[in-house]
């Protein structure tokens, strides 16, 4: 799904990041394809819904793993914070 076509993010279902010697999040663990010929990682261009520690929602796409000046492990990402959706329920506004 294209980044710009993602217009709504889910309110729940987020998987917390595991902090350890090798910090990981299983939800985005396979964001890349690996080439046995070139030994390079390339993005699958998946769009992920993420929730910050404070509860802010955003969409995220990992574009690249390499930078010309730095080399490997230099991520290029695209993200956009989601605006909180407000709905009216009998005159009381809730998130």
N, C-alpha and C positions, 0 to 999 in steps of 0.2 A: 504494500500500500504506500502510495506517495506521501511524503511528509506533509505537504500542503493540503492533502485530502483528509487528514485526521483533524476533525473539528471538535470532537468531544472526547473527554477522558473519563474512565470509570471512577466511581466514588470509592470502590473497595477492590480487594483481590490483589493487593500489592505484596510482593515477597521481600522480606527484610534482607539487607546485606549481612553476610556473615563476616565478622571481623576476626581474623586469625593471622597466622604467619603468611598465608596466601589469601588475602581478602578477595571475596568473590560474591557474586549474586547469580544464582542459577537461572534466573529469568532472562538475563542477557549474556549468558556464558558462551553462546554460539552465535555471536553477531557477525562472525567472519567465515570466509572460506579459505582453506589453506591449499596452496599449489605445491605438489610434490616436485614439479619441474623447476619452478622458480624459487621455491621456499619462501614465498611471500604471502602475507595475509591480505585479503581484500574484503571490503565490507559487503554484507548481504543487503544493506540499505533497509533493514527493518526499522520500523518506528516503534519506540517503546514509550509507554506511559510510566512516569516515575513520580514518586512522592518524596518530598524532602523530610528531614527530621522534624520540621515545624509544621508539616502537613500541606505545604504548597505543592500543587500538581504542575507537571510540565510534560511536554513530549520531547523525546530525544532521539537523534539519529547519529550513529557513529559513521563518519564519512571516510576516514582514513586512519591508518596506524603509523604511517611514515611521514616525516617532514624532510624536505630537501636539505635544510641546514643542520638538522639534528640527527636524523636517521630514524631508527625503530623506537617504539614506545612513545611517540609524539603524536597523541591523538588529535584529530580534527573532528569536532562535533558540531552539530546544529541542534539547538533547543529553543523552545518557546514556552514561557510560563503560561499556564491556563488561568483565565479570569474565573473567580468564584461565580458559580451560577446561583442566582437568587430566584426563589419561587415564592409565590404568595399562597398562604394557607389561611383563609379566613381573616385577612387583615394583619396577620403576624408573619413577618418575613423570616425565613430560615434559610440556612445554607443547604 
